[in-house]
């Protein structure tokens, strides 16, 4: 059974009368890429800061790589944890290489030159290694921050909005890189407001709302958590949408009218030909039909009362 690298148990954190975390418990197993999601103000950043020992808690326990904040072994646990939280902290007048050398020295890494070169190539900054960081775009700074977080071959990396400022191709590159990190022995906890990207890059998801845990499990478990299974997107003439909805419901299917002649049908459906047959028998011919799988955004909105994710 994989070791649990991150654990919060019954953690409560208050800022005055405001409850940021309310009896929160979660666990991240080794070898996973776990997405940490929640609306603005849900407590995601607070939870990460507690794990890193940057904030205290009113009650509960926390552990990072098996060590409690401030306890024996915690300094070593932090050393084995890379992080990119609330944007990279860079020295603008230093080059990309120098920024990494500074971090390498902080970590006590000797002869890190080859590793630095490899990581700069990994994040596509090899040709800008000797350029000052202040000349970088936001996306380039994010990529440099990610490279810095991977220095020293950490067991765990905590990433907050790692694709912030990246163009579409850059987002894909970072996504694929993050997905490959477990193969390098790195477990990842990533917070992002791009739910479609989280669905593509993560194998586990933890969702927090108002400081409390509302969902935690594998991606497959989370997508099935609301009972909204796979269905079919059915396209008919707008004028026939109401009739088609009634016919499919009489056939025992759940139907959601998305407007403009677009319906989503769910239930005991053997294959798409069954929907075609049911409607054709009543004189309604399809304009289109495609399988629709549950997506993380719909699950997230259903679990957080429609609140938007943190940007």
QUIKA-V321476 format. One record per pair of residues at least 4 apart in sequence whose C-alpha atoms are under 6 Angstrom apart, sorted by the first residue. I is the first residue (numbers start at 1). J is the second residue. If there is no record, write none. Layout:
BEGIN
i: {I I}
j: {J J}
END
This chain:
BEGIN
i: {2 2 3 3 4 4 4 5 5 5 5 5 6 6 6 6 7 7 7 7 8 8 8 8 9 9 9 10 10 10 10 11 11 11 11 12 12 12 12 12 13 13 13 13 14 14 14 20 20 21 21 22 22 24 24 30 31 31 32 33 33 33 34 34 34 34 35 35 35 35 35 36 36 36 37 38 38 38 38 38 39 39 39 39 40 40 42 42 42 43 49 49 50 50 50 53 62 63 63 65 67 67 69 80 80 81 81 81 82 82 82 82 83 83 83 83 84 84 84 85 88 92 92 93 94 94 95 95 95 95 96 96 97 100 104 105 119 120 120 121 121 123 136 138 139 139 155 156 156 156 157 158 158 159 160 160 161 161 163 166 166 175 179 181 182 182 193 193 193 195 198 203 203 204 204 204 205 205 205 206 206 207 207 208 208 208 209 217 221 230 230 230 231 231 231 231 232 232 232 232 232 233 233 233 233 233 234 234 234 234 235 235 235 235 235 236 236 236 237 238 238 241 248 249 253 253 254 254 255 255 256 256 257 258 258 276 279 280 280 296 301 301}
j: {29 30 29 30 28 29 30 28 29 30 64 65 27 28 63 64 26 27 62 63 25 26 61 62 25 60 61 23 24 25 60 23 24 59 60 21 22 23 58 59 20 21 57 58 18 19 20 43 211 43 211 211 212 212 213 187 182 187 187 188 202 203 189 202 204 205 189 190 191 202 205 190 191 206 207 42 207 208 209 309 307 308 309 310 309 310 209 210 211 211 54 55 54 55 56 69 68 67 68 77 73 74 74 154 155 154 156 157 149 150 154 157 149 157 158 159 88 159 160 160 145 133 134 132 98 132 130 131 132 133 129 133 129 148 109 109 147 125 126 125 126 143 140 165 165 166 186 186 187 188 188 189 190 190 190 191 191 192 171 170 171 201 201 186 186 187 309 310 311 297 202 218 219 217 218 219 216 217 219 215 216 214 215 212 213 214 304 221 225 292 293 294 265 266 291 292 264 265 290 291 292 263 264 289 290 292 262 263 264 289 261 262 286 287 288 261 286 287 261 260 261 261 253 253 266 267 265 266 264 265 263 264 263 262 263 280 284 284 285 300 305 306}
END
